[in-house]
Amino acid sequence: MQTLLQTLADRRGDLLTALWQHLGISLTALVLAMVIAIPLAIWAVRRPKWAEGLLQLTSVLQTIPSLALLGLLIPLVGIGTVPAVIALVIYALLPIFQNTYLGIAEIDPSIEEAADAFAMSRMRKLFKVELPIALPQIIAGIRTALVLIIGTATLAALIGAGGLGTFIMLGIDRNDTPLLLIGAISSALLAILLSALVRWFQTAKPRQALVMFGVIVALLGGGGAYSVYANRVETVTIAGKLGSEPDILINMYKELIEAQDKHVKVTLKPNFGKTTFLYSALKNDQIDIYPEFTGSVLETLVKGQNPKRMTAKQTYQLAQKRLRQQADMRLLKPMRYNNTYALAVTAQFQREHHLKTISDLNRVEGLLKPGMTLEFIDRNDGLKGLKKAYGLDVTAKSMEPALRYEAISKGRINLVDAYATDSELRQYNLKLLKDDQHFFPTYQGAPLMKASFAGQHPQIVRALNKLAGQISETDMQEMNYEVNVQKRSAAKVARAYLVKHHLLTTGAE
Amino acid sequence: MEPTTTKPVAITFQHVQKAFGDQVVIPDLNLTVEQGELFVLVGTSGSGKTTTLKMINRLDPLTKGTILVNGQDSSQMPVRDLRWQMGYVLQQIALFPTMTVAQNIAVIPEMKGTAKKVINQTIDELLTEVGLAPADYRNRLPRELSGGEQQRIGILRAIAANPEIVLMDEPFSALDPLSRQQLQDLVLRLHARYHNTIVFVTHDMNEALKLGNRIGVMRQGQLVQVGTPTELAQHPANAFVRDFFGASRAKNVYDIYVGRVGLSQGYLPKPAVAAGRIQTLAAQATLRTAFKAFRTHDYLAITEDQQVRGYLDRQRVVAYLSEHEAD
């Protein structure tokens, strides 16, 4: 509880921003869904065959898993708020359409007959008789849709639309329960609050309802206008993958760039998503820069055969060359540390079985209970290739990155994949096994941007190049530890490092 | 009341046929309803009486033939003009559930563009007329009313714009006997007051006899007999009409109305006795009232529309009851 309150106090600003984003996305989606579904349902009431088809269609749309839907939308509309809103609208269609349709279709036929016998026009009948009778059911549909939207909107964080999902993702990724709870509880509270508001609308007098609606529109519109206003200076957007390390790096980028050029304002989008999300965001100009690894570039972003056993320098040069040729991108000079994949076991397990290298695992193959990230299991430079290179025959359970450390410390698994700079290696006293076959490629971090952007912003390139060759693996492990375990903010940790190493040359103290 | 040929005609059916798909439910219907008449269509369920009614305001389109309304071919009139001169009362009552009593009554005048002030005045007058205090009832919702009260509002909604014709489709069949009696009396009172043409559909011969100036008996889509209650009672066209009439007696002898005794037994001429021995009763009064009157009087003078139709004594009533028992 203490830590929960502490986290809440530390993150107050972030929480408000996230709430605002969440509310904006949810309400936009809700209003759009209403604008589509209600008139459609009214239209379909007199066309039962169409209505049947539309009900089927909206039901099918609702059964698409939300993650899959978001994935499907990325190639069509990119990432960010737009696909998130589209996905949410799609989910909200069914309850609103169904309730509006049934609400009107199930009106007592004698009431329809009375309206006809009095020669009411179609519109008059709709607004004076049918909609008022169906209203409670329509409102119920809207409330169902709203709760659904607010819950599902937490997934928007996965594709860079922000919102309360950011807290939940971060919480899972950093194994930080208070963060997770704050995200989950806020989203639940928001759903309850808005649901009550919708119910209030149902009973409110028309004038009150109109005033309230105006206030909400003004607030949302005002928020939008403010963000346009705030963005009027030239803004460079830097995003980072999920986790503390990219968060620290992008904070360093921000400090360095803003110290170099006072006219540039850097906006950070930490925990923006996974590799391919970020890469497509960069291609679509939704972000300008993000830190990428040389190994990841060769493995997932560019095409071409990768020669085995390359040195760090060769890896960087090949990645840089292929990015330039295939995507017109520029990968700046990398930092020193190599955040490559590694396998780790507990200190106790290592002692008991005298394990030093990955080859040693062959001796204890029957005892292994590996738990690894889905990404690692599925990659050619991950478990797939590793099994071939070392002749290992194991099957790994797939686990979220943060959960597998929890699992190994509780003894449910005894072999995990890790990044060489993970703070948890230190936190849980895990030992890395030496890659004696030199199987894993080099993963050195460097800023990735479009070649055109680099050309137009030489001062930014200069600023970022100050990090080239800096930061050792232990430096990085230490910084990760400070953020993940000691709960220091990534911005403070980043700044402390830059100050300590005299990288902020112009007076930005 | 005998229909007279000099009265102008409100509704005329000319060779009207109605078919649902291949099934002809009304083969050939010819009928004339006079202006200001309360005409009752009576028949068992499936006899086509409701369909006949709904063809008048075109809720059911005709298959063949013509219906003239005030001499005009109804199929040539804009449906809105046609329906706005006809009130409509439904068996299911069907008040608009989200509107208050006042809003329900105002539905048609509002569409016609009547001034708000006039509408409000009309609402108060009409509510008072049917014994519902406006201050108390105006803002109630239909679900806050009893069934009988709801149908009173249903009737007011139909007559609020003062239509020349009012169509009533079994309006009281879902109500309890007491409410039914009260509402039948209400219809008679309103008809006497506003003189509009009413076409009233029922399956209840008692109701038909009580309300109708003339009655049309329907069976299998055909009009078996059209006539005044007296004609029907005394000269039934065939066995069906006689049986229908006979089977229509009230479940409880006390609820039989005295006009009916006169219809089936015939009335006595004015007896040569002192006026103090004769009690005047409306034809709609029940035998319960008549028995009380016979405790102190020897004769009953039966009136309809304030006019004496004839006289009854104890023997006539007993004869009616004994014949009844023999049925």
Contacts between the chains, C-beta under 8 A, distances in Angstrom:
chain1	res1	chain2	res2	distance
A	108	B	92	7.1
A	108	B	94	6.9
A	110	B	90	5.6
A	110	B	91	7.8
A	110	B	92	3.7
A	110	B	93	7.9
A	110	B	94	4.1
A	111	B	94	4.9
A	111	B	96	6.6
A	111	B	97	7.4
A	113	B	59	6.6
A	113	B	90	6.6
A	113	B	94	6.8
A	114	B	88	7.0
A	114	B	90	5.9
A	114	B	94	4.1
A	114	B	95	8.0
A	114	B	96	7.4
A	115	B	96	7.7
A	116	B	59	6.4
A	117	B	57	6.0
A	117	B	59	6.0
A	117	B	83	6.2
A	117	B	86	7.9
A	117	B	88	3.9
A	117	B	90	7.7
A	117	B	167	8.0
A	118	B	83	6.6
A	118	B	84	7.9
A	118	B	88	7.0
A	118	B	107	5.9
A	118	B	108	5.4
A	118	B	111	7.2
A	119	B	79	6.3
A	119	B	80	4.3
A	119	B	82	7.8
A	119	B	83	3.9
A	119	B	84	5.8
A	119	B	111	7.4
A	120	B	107	7.8
A	120	B	111	6.9
A	124	B	111	7.1
A	128	B	96	7.5
A	128	B	99	7.8
A	129	B	96	5.6
A	129	B	98	7.8
A	132	B	98	3.8
A	132	B	99	7.8
A	133	B	96	7.8
A	133	B	97	6.1
A	133	B	98	5.7
A	135	B	98	7.7
